[in-house]
Amino acid sequence: MPSGDRPDCAMPCHVAIIMDGNGRWAKSQGWQRLRGHQAGIDSVRDVVEACAEWGIANLTLYAFSTENWSRPRLEVAGLMKYLKSFLLAEKSTLLENGVRLQGLGQLEDLPDDVLSVLRQVEADTAHCTTMTLRLALSYGGRQEIATAVKQVCQKVSAGELTVDDVTPEFIQSNLYDPQMPDPDLVIRTANEHRLSNFLLWQTSYAEFYFLEKLWPEFRRGDLGEAVLNYSQRLRKFGKVVDND
């Protein structure tokens, strides 16, 4: 497949990406880790535009985990600076491409100035319908599930529902974004083969695609290869199919 071309296959509805390897890429260039995060923004831009062009309706990027707050203070501050700059710089491009932006996670933990910009871009792009881009920020899958269960327990305690009313569907209705479809395809760069606390509830039947490239090296051609690989898989969702 020529680099950058739309793969000749059906598109997944939802692609989720664990963007790994920024620090290692910077180290390989002899630079500080923050330079890698900055370079990774170009990959984000290319992938978002490709998804919008190819008809992928949902893209979720694991941008900053709850565990990332424990990184060195200067690195965290730099990441927040890059996030704010990205939101301000890319809003017009998101609007041009019909991309709705949403934050996903414990967003109240973000610095006030970053959260303010995020909320503004969310509001300004709320009418866009081509694609939804979700940035997982201060996100942890275990915390998301724990928060949902806590809300359910409070409703049971208040007598608003019974224990028998607690179903997987009801728990999902209390997640950060109950309307978000489950990911069809999860991509992880940098040759790491784990979820790292990302969308634990939602990825129960997702297909996974791992590659050695570091995130700053990832481009739409790599996305196309992942989507093509995904399209060749038989998804059974626990059922028996004719050729089993």
KOLKE-234124 format. One record per residue: residue number from 1; x, z, y of N, C-alpha, C, O in turn. Coordinates in steps of 0.001 Angstrom, whole numbers, plus 500000, padded with zeros to 6 digits. Each point is the difference from the previous one (the first is absolute). Layout:
<sites>
NUM;X;Z;Y;X;Z;Y;X;Z;Y;X;Z;Y
...
</sites>
This chain:
<sites>
1;500850;500000;498804;499150;500000;501196;500883;500000;501243;500839;500889;500143
2;499000;498142;500762;500808;499984;501212;499830;501286;500790;498905;500556;500071
3;502183;499911;500521;499973;501265;500723;498975;499970;501117;500011;499101;500841
4;499097;501893;499167;499039;500135;501078;498683;499308;499764;499042;500250;500731
5;500873;498863;498245;498755;499304;499737;498975;500943;499383;500351;500961;499316
6;498370;498745;500940;498936;500765;499368;499992;499678;498518;499951;498826;499634
7;500096;502187;499495;499962;499712;498567;498677;499353;499602;498944;500338;500534
8;501129;498739;498533;498814;499279;499550;499294;500825;498929;500060;499683;498812
9;499274;501375;501628;499305;500894;499077;498999;500824;500794;500013;500005;501231
10;499120;500690;498044;499041;500886;500657;500747;501182;500611;500956;500514;499419
11;498597;499904;501754;500641;501105;500698;499389;501343;499582;498789;500089;499802
12;502029;500945;500063;499434;501339;499813;499265;500427;501261;500316;499543;501098
13;498712;501326;498739;499262;500507;501160;500831;501008;500784;499915;500068;501226
14;500889;500717;498057;500734;501091;500648;501410;500085;499432;500188;500203;498800
15;500787;499640;502066;501409;500166;499651;500511;501253;500701;499778;500183;501197
16;500904;500673;498056;500618;501198;500566;501504;499921;499746;500431;499607;498917
17;500357;500767;502078;501452;499841;499884;500707;501311;500335;499746;500620;501032
18;501149;499782;498064;500909;501119;500251;501290;499389;500528;500777;499416;499245
19;499441;500723;502040;501115;499332;500677;501256;500864;499867;500203;500934;500775
20;500623;498753;498253;501146;500852;499680;501306;499242;500222;500072;498788;499798
21;500954;501946;500619;501337;499428;500070;500550;499770;501388;501071;499409;500140
22;498230;501040;500898;500514;499798;501358;501356;500666;500202;500929;499401;500543
23;499168;501853;499007;501252;500732;500174;501144;499385;499223;501117;499893;500506
24;498606;499700;498258;501042;499383;499177;500452;498666;500584;501182;499656;499953
25;497858;499596;500600;500364;498728;500620;500925;500233;501189;501004;499305;500158
26;498657;501671;500676;500842;500294;501159;501398;500436;499561;501002;499587;500585
27;499054;501247;498387;501299;500471;499503;500834;498837;499488;501216;499971;500192
28;498132;499065;499153;500733;498843;499471;500581;499142;501117;500955;499253;499790
29;498454;500862;501408;500492;499255;501156;500991;500811;500831;500556;499508;500981
30;499655;501752;498607;500889;500871;500751;499355;500605;501230;500691;500385;500943
31;497959;499703;499053;499269;500500;501157;499329;501330;499686;499965;500430;498848
32;499505;500216;502184;499234;501220;499835;498634;499682;499385;499514;498874;500106
33;499869;502128;499251;498735;499795;499297;498904;499451;500914;499202;499163;499578
34;500757;501301;501659;498939;499560;500902;500029;498493;500231;498962;499383;500240
35;502220;500032;499687;500099;498548;500172;499231;499287;498884;499430;498930;500213
36;500562;501666;498615;499251;499423;498890;498498;500058;500233;499282;499051;499687
37;500243;502066;500866;498572;500107;500302;499595;498967;501050;498920;499413;499929
38;501950;500382;501029;499724;499001;501036;499930;498605;499396;499119;499212;500342
39;501817;500486;498757;500007;498681;499355;498764;499803;499127;499506;498881;499854
40;500000;502204;499571;498830;499903;499138;498741;499571;500731;499052;499524;499375
41;500928;500638;501944;498829;499597;500785;499784;498491;499907;498859;499538;499999
42;502225;499690;499922;499864;498546;499861;499296;499643;498694;499209;499058;499950
43;501082;501697;498997;499332;499762;498719;498516;500327;500101;499160;499274;499467
44;500521;501820;501218;498593;500369;500194;499263;498878;500713;498916;499593;499581
45;501668;499915;501482;499358;498952;500794;499743;498750;499154;498915;499422;500061
46;502072;500164;499158;499872;498791;499191;498934;500163;498923;499213;499085;499757
47;500762;502073;499603;499047;500238;498913;498575;500106;500534;499071;499476;499385
48;500748;501188;501743;498664;500114;500587;499459;498619;500352;498846;499688;499706
49;501981;499493;500918;499548;498659;500378;499687;499154;498768;499035;499236;499999
50;501781;500899;498951;499755;499233;498774;498682;500408;499360;499221;499142;499587
51;500523;502156;500327;498751;500469;499392;498788;499478;500767;499008;499582;499402
52;501080;500445;501925;498890;499508;500817;499791;498505;499779;498862;499536;499924
53;502225;499712;499975;499908;498548;499808;499484;499642;498607;499275;499018;499841
54;501093;501766;499159;499681;499664;498612;498651;500529;499536;499560;499683;498895
55;499782;501112;501925;498685;500503;499616;500019;501288;499204;499044;500298;499285
56;502025;500469;500826;500040;501329;499379;499310;500963;500962;500485;500235;501107
57;498397;500311;498472;499126;500725;500925;500507;501385;500369;499649;500526;501056
58;501176;500074;498085;500464;501369;500237;501483;500121;499671;500458;499558;498946
59;500275;501046;501971;501422;500275;499800;500261;501436;500426;499683;500388;501124
60;500896;500399;497974;500354;501381;500321;501504;500169;499853;500570;499681;498956
61;500065;500820;502086;501447;500192;500019;500315;501489;500045;499493;500731;500850
62;501352;499706;498223;500420;501401;499947;501116;500171;501021;501170;499753;499708
63;498451;500671;501489;500936;500021;501118;500721;501330;500169;501174;500030;500371
64;498117;501089;499354;500611;501312;500222;499238;501023;499167;498804;500211;500205
65;501889;500418;498859;499347;500948;499099;500051;501416;500564;500750;500285;500934
66;498441;500597;498485;500054;501408;500403;501381;500578;499723;500471;500873;500729
67;500177;498641;498218;501343;500489;499668;501054;499519;500995;501052;500624;500140
68;498671;498272;500549;500979;499459;500944;500235;500909;501202;501006;499857;500695
69;498078;501075;499554;500215;500934;501117;501240;500866;499778;500544;500560;500952
70;499903;499550;497797;501174;500832;499704;501318;499257;500217;501070;500574;499797
71;498868;498173;500608;501224;499252;500285;500661;500539;501271;499373;500753;500745
72;501882;498875;499513;500679;500482;501210;499171;499752;501254;499347;498965;500135
73;500690;501994;500775;499152;499965;501193;500179;498715;500798;499019;499422;500469
74;502217;500128;499689;500248;498795;500787;499418;498758;499327;499520;499090;500675
75;500526;500879;497996;499426;498856;499288;498484;499979;500162;499415;498943;500237
76;499947;502219;499636;498547;500071;500173;499610;499580;501414;499045;499248;500190
77;501698;501240;500795;499705;499636;501393;500150;498496;500202;499199;499378;500697
78;501830;500042;498692;500197;498561;500111;498878;499215;499342;499558;498981;500529
79;499981;501490;498320;498897;499336;499310;498724;500035;500837;499271;499011;500077
80;500468;502124;500543;498810;500104;500850;500118;499076;501217;499012;499410;500439
81;502188;500473;500091;500229;499098;501135;499740;498554;499591;499352;499250;500731
82;501156;500359;498094;499796;498634;499523;498525;499739;499710;499496;498908;500261
83;499815;502093;499200;498580;499844;499708;499214;499748;501281;499169;499094;500061
84;501096;501703;500943;499304;499831;501277;500299;498631;500607;499098;499325;500496
85;502162;500273;499464;500383;498697;500554;499337;498861;499237;499554;499021;500597
86;500384;501113;498070;499362;498974;499177;498529;499853;500366;499505;498884;500159
87;499808;502224;499974;498575;499957;500321;499756;499338;501350;499090;499184;500147
88;501726;501172;500832;499835;499427;501334;500342;498510;500019;499313;499204;500641
89;501754;500431;498650;500474;498618;500039;499134;499053;499177;499866;498825;500341
90;499547;501683;498575;499311;499115;499064;498493;499934;500208;499325;499237;499309
91;500134;501534;501612;498544;500008;500164;499452;498610;500298;498985;499597;499431
92;501672;499679;501447;499496;498671;500350;500045;499061;498801;499100;499179;499825
93;501944;500933;499342;500102;499156;498808;498920;500361;498988;499421;499122;499360
94;500311;502168;500498;498925;500429;499104;498670;499400;500446;499224;499512;499179
95;500523;500529;502110;498748;499454;500531;499926;498491;499788;498947;499473;499638
96;502161;499835;500586;500028;498543;499828;499710;499602;498559;499375;498971;499745
97;501085;501857;499313;499822;499697;498579;498753;500645;499402;499754;499878;498800
98;499464;500802;502024;498774;500622;499507;500238;501170;499077;499227;500230;499070
99;501850;500521;501183;500385;501103;499122;499546;501334;500586;500344;500349;501129
100;498892;500372;498099;499586;501347;500381;501040;501002;499518;500419;499950;498844
101;499999;500951;502024;500982;501022;499637;499311;501336;499793;499134;500393;500781
102;501261;500307;498150;499507;501347;499746;501150;500875;499519;500846;499560;499221
103;499176;501678;501249;500946;500976;499488;499399;500710;498802;498783;500163;499910
104;502077;500263;499164;499546;500656;498777;500923;501175;499727;501197;499808;499786
105;498268;501403;500219;500825;501161;499721;499620;501179;500876;498920;500032;500590
106;501986;500939;499485;499800;501162;500862;500472;499629;501407;501044;500454;500467
107;498170;498725;500179;500421;499392;501259;500179;501025;501112;500740;499761;500954
108;498591;501372;498927;500132;501028;501033;501408;500588;500042;500354;500680;500963
109;500452;499068;498007;501376;500492;499985;500944;499124;500822;501123;500409;500294
110;498436;498396;500078;500837;499105;500791;500189;500556;501408;499135;500723;500493
111;501981;498954;500164;500170;500404;501402;498836;499498;500848;499445;498934;499733
112;500194;501823;501272;498815;499678;500803;500055;498598;500588;498995;499290;500001
113;502181;500300;500503;500081;498686;500636;499841;498877;498977;499405;498964;500298
114;501126;501243;498497;499867;498994;498941;498548;499922;499532;499456;498910;499820
115;499926;502245;499984;498605;500026;499556;499087;499345;501029;499058;499294;499639
116;501219;500937;501633;499184;499409;501059;500064;498476;499953;498976;499328;500121
117;502225;500127;499704;500154;498545;499922;499326;499464;498741;499331;498967;500042
118;500842;501731;498844;499363;499578;498752;498485;499931;500166;499376;499013;499610
119;500035;502024;500963;498549;500019;500191;499542;498867;500919;498931;499425;499798
120;501876;500259;501203;499632;498928;500920;500021;498647;499297;499097;499185;500188
121;501936;500577;499003;500081;498724;499280;498890;499919;498953;499430;498931;499787
122;500263;502180;499567;498875;500018;499058;498710;499583;500708;499237;499180;499490
123;500534;501390;501681;498779;499692;500747;499980;498546;500468;498967;499334;499936
124;502181;500182;500533;500064;498641;500545;499851;498929;498925;499572;498883;500294
125;500779;501448;498459;499922;499008;498915;498813;500246;499072;499863;499319;498984
126;499288;501635;501347;498906;500392;499100;499045;498851;499699;499339;500004;498962
127;500581;499015;501929;499065;498885;499806;500586;498886;499136;499278;499072;499635
128;502003;500994;500030;500663;498923;499256;499551;500007;498537;499811;501060;499404
129;500022;497750;500030;499431;499900;498653;500821;499163;499021;499639;499909;498826
130;501456;499478;501628;500792;499176;499083;500684;500847;498939;500014;499640;498823
131;500551;501481;501594;500745;500859;499086;500042;501408;500560;499945;500198;501214
132;500154;500784;497892;500219;501386;500417;501400;500417;499582;500355;499946;498823
133;500432;500468;502156;501343;500525;499762;499941;501512;500130;499665;500530;501059
134;500663;500162;497852;500043;501461;500031;501450;500456;499950;500767;499586;499130
135;499592;501263;501807;501321;500612;500001;499864;501419;499474;499361;500840;500633
136;501236;499432;498211;499985;501350;499440;501053;500819;500739;501201;499781;499841
137;498328;501163;500967;500864;500768;500897;499777;501487;499771;498862;500469;499984
138;502223;500266;499840;499882;501405;499611;499028;500088;498825;499089;500827;499970
139;501146;498284;499066;499088;499853;498864;500615;500577;498729;501189;499826;499733
140;497985;500857;499495;500376;500464;498670;498784;499932;499096;498938;500516;500352
141;501199;498859;498494;498870;499840;499103;499454;501316;499483;498784;500168;499903
142;502097;500773;499760;499534;501296;499514;499230;500736;501088;498963;500609;499735
143;501553;499331;501494;499323;500674;501101;498639;499368;500267;499037;500704;500305
144;500878;497970;499580;498714;499329;500206;498968;500488;498990;498861;500295;500360
145;501544;499788;498370;499079;500455;498959;499639;501468;500215;498837;500382;499870
146;502163;500443;500458;499739;501425;500226;499038;500204;501166;499114;500852;499935
147;501057;498370;501127;499108;500104;501155;498576;499616;499621;499044;500652;500419
148;500816;498287;498787;498669;499573;499561;499342;501061;499129;498817;500298;500166
149;501950;500274;498901;499447;501028;499109;499601;501239;500798;498977;500624;499716
150;501824;499725;501274;499666;501147;500847;498669;499776;500715;499176;500910;500081
151;500617;497886;500433;498743;499690;500684;498820;500074;499034;498923;500476;500359
152;501288;499052;498416;498944;500073;498988;499681;501458;499673;498832;500377;499906
153;502207;500440;499920;499795;501419;499682;499235;500711;501113;499150;500849;499732
154;501152;498805;501502;499294;500609;501129;498515;499658;499965;499160;500842;500320
155;500514;497925;499294;498599;499588;499923;499284;500688;498847;498827;500356;500115
156;501882;499832;498768;499408;500729;498880;499759;501451;500406;498939;500562;499727
157;502055;500039;500928;499885;501394;500434;498856;500198;500986;499340;501039;500002
158;500434;497947;500839;498929;500094;501002;498632;499667;499417;498988;500075;500698
159;500983;499559;498026;498733;499677;499364;499485;498613;500318;498838;499691;499736
160;502023;499461;500832;499582;498644;500350;499967;499078;498788;499347;498957;500034
161;501350;501416;498893;499965;499246;498757;500383;500923;498861;500541;501083;500224
162;499178;498491;498553;500337;500790;498823;501255;499438;499352;500460;498910;500342
163;500085;501846;498721;501189;499537;499282;499708;498688;499282;500871;499133;499913
164;497922;500716;499576;499637;498773;499285;499972;498779;500916;500042;498864;499529
165;499886;501372;501772;499999;498888;500951;501402;499439;500239;500152;498929;500588
166;500867;501796;498954;501383;499598;500267;500408;498919;499003;500197;500275;498816
167;499924;498521;501666;500372;498842;499190;501233;499345;500612;500350;500296;501143
168;500312;498818;498116;501113;499265;500608;499589;499272;501273;500768;499932;500960
169;498018;499526;499043;499526;499281;501182;499841;500943;501189;500282;499631;501140
170;499262;501594;498581;499818;500951;501096;501346;500459;500547;500161;500152;501211
171;500800;500070;497903;501341;500372;500478;500574;498871;500847;500590;500249;501052
172;499240;498513;498494;500517;498866;500770;499368;499935;501384;500653;499596;500961
173;498106;500793;499144;499319;499962;501295;500588;501000;500986;499681;499961;501189
174;501176;500935;498328;500642;500986;500860;501491;499721;500208;500708;500825;500576
175;499768;498022;498961;501391;499621;500235;500178;499545;501447;499025;499872;500740
176;502228;499885;499661;500280;499635;501389;499205;498771;500441;499476;499966;501113
177;500432;499028;498016;499265;498778;500335;499129;499622;498804;500424;499214;499152
178;498370;501336;500771;499138;499749;498839;499645;498528;499810;499682;499581;498887
179;500368;499632;502182;499620;498591;499915;501146;499101;499538;499786;498815;499745
180;501406;501722;500147;501147;499180;499613;499901;499597;498534;499872;500868;499137
181;500183;497835;500558;499982;499590;498591;501299;500408;499310;501052;500075;500634
182;498866;500185;498076;501207;500347;499253;500998;498841;500053;499594;498838;499972
183;501692;501460;500103;500995;498918;499988;499960;499220;498688;499878;500580;498921
184;500225;498115;501187;500142;499155;498819;501462;499910;499584;500324;499981;498812
185;500548;499965;502183;501424;499784;499765;500805;500971;500852;499806;500088;501213
186;501101;500640;498138;500926;500886;500704;501408;499430;499843;500471;499780;498884
187;500185;499987;502235;501363;499460;500013;500947;501096;500462;499715;500708;500966
188;501419;499430;498342;501033;500927;500471;501349;499294;499987;500382;499374;499012
189;500324;500738;502096;501319;499397;500132;501088;500992;499592;499722;501157;499683
190;501525;498360;500333;501208;500817;499800;500174;500494;498567;500711;500975;499759
191;498638;498350;499289;500200;500286;498576;499654;501437;499623;500590;500560;499076
192;498465;500033;501628;499493;501323;499635;498665;499817;499291;499172;499193;500422
193;500619;501566;498490;498825;499800;499159;499155;501272;499965;499863;500631;498952
194;499585;499735;502172;499137;501179;500068;499074;499866;501205;500225;499178;500888
195;498722;501653;499125;499012;499944;501076;500383;500851;501207;499570;499714;501118
196;501224;501318;498672;500422;500876;501100;498809;500543;500796;500009;500006;501231
197;498967;500452;498037;498865;500682;500628;499145;499058;500848;499381;500430;500973
198;500583;498303;498665;499281;498983;500771;498714;499591;499295;500042;499493;498879
199;498821;500721;501766;498698;499543;499514;499774;500363;498533;499636;499147;499190
200;500581;502116;500478;499903;500432;498605;498594;499801;499435;499847;499598;498847
201;499144;500676;501944;498613;499843;499538;499648;498524;499847;499352;499605;499030
202;501077;499588;501927;499519;498624;500111;500715;499007;499087;499507;498889;499808
203;501640;501482;499626;500802;499024;499247;499826;500113;498487;500859;499541;499247
204;498050;501058;500300;499829;500238;498564;500017;498710;499182;500437;500007;498849
205;499095;498885;501730;500014;498728;499282;500719;498903;500777;499750;498815;499784
206;501134;501576;501112;500776;499011;500751;501067;499368;499108;500474;500610;499042
207;499886;498168;501291;501145;499343;499380;501231;500285;500858;499902;500086;501224
208;501264;500062;498125;501218;500359;500721;501028;498873;499916;500129;499316;498985
209;500589;500521;502113;501042;498979;500072;501209;500621;500693;499912;500437;501148
210;501219;499596;498143;501217;500594;500535;501064;498916;500163;500103;499088;499180
211;500677;501023;501878;501091;499052;500192;501203;500708;500611;499870;501050;500630
212;501300;498354;499171;501240;500634;500427;500238;499896;501501;500708;500833;500566
213;498725;498176;500081;500251;499814;501427;499662;501257;500788;499029;500696;499701
214;501782;499581;501302;499723;501099;500910;498980;499532;501040;499897;498807;500284
215;499352;502140;500281;498892;499604;500859;500399;499079;501158;499266;499048;500263
216;501845;501171;500444;500333;499080;501099;500256;498566;499541;500003;499084;500821
217;500213;500710;497881;500228;498658;499460;498699;499331;499542;499994;498804;499707
218;498932;501939;500230;498733;499521;499449;499298;499094;501006;499868;500345;501174
219;499685;498492;498354;499298;499057;500858;498789;499429;499266;499749;500335;498842
220;499512;498808;501837;498761;499478;499430;500223;499249;498693;499109;499966;499151
221;502054;499438;500676;500291;499346;498727;500008;500990;498851;499541;499685;498901
222;500979;501515;501345;499994;501050;498978;498580;500485;499738;499629;500274;498858
223;499584;499830;502202;498595;500360;499836;499286;498952;499153;499198;500337;499129
224;501098;498395;501132;499386;498930;499227;500344;500082;498524;499137;499782;499150
225;502116;500530;500535;500406;500144;498598;499250;501155;499341;499588;499901;498844
226;500237;501190;501892;499286;501158;499454;498536;499662;499735;499450;500365;498961
227;499928;498941;501977;498592;499626;499847;499825;499020;498839;499046;500110;499231
228;501871;498938;500645;499928;499042;498894;500147;500717;498664;499270;499705;499053
229;501667;501232;500865;500178;500789;498783;498735;500783;499675;499578;500065;498845
230;499827;500521;502173;498758;500764;499819;498882;499110;499452;499238;500418;499128
231;500669;498363;501386;498905;499105;499614;500078;499593;498532;499003;499557;499429
232;502165;500588;499958;500185;499600;498610;499737;501140;499016;500136;499817;498791
233;499498;501333;501711;499737;501147;499142;498514;500080;499643;499137;499572;500766
234;500592;500979;498070;498625;500208;499551;499629;501453;500270;500551;500912;499382
235;498524;499301;501532;499579;501354;500356;498759;500360;499180;498964;499344;500104
236;501157;501706;499081;498917;500347;499075;499236;501257;500409;498883;500219;499532
237;501697;500602;501325;499341;501220;500468;499484;500852;498836;498909;500567;500069
238;501884;499512;498870;499650;500827;498856;499054;499361;499008;499659;500611;498987
239;499908;498162;501290;499036;499336;499127;500711;499102;498988;501192;499725;500134
240;498078;499828;498866;500506;499049;499021;499594;498602;500447;498850;499763;500370
241;502112;499311;499591;499696;498615;500351;500083;499141;498750;500454;500461;498952
242;499110;498298;501154;499819;499139;498830;501261;499809;499175;499923;499928;498773
243;501249;499988;501878;501221;499705;499243;500745;501253;499569;501144;499900;499556
244;498244;501291;500560;500642;501235;499518;499939;500066;498475;500485;500961;499403
</sites>
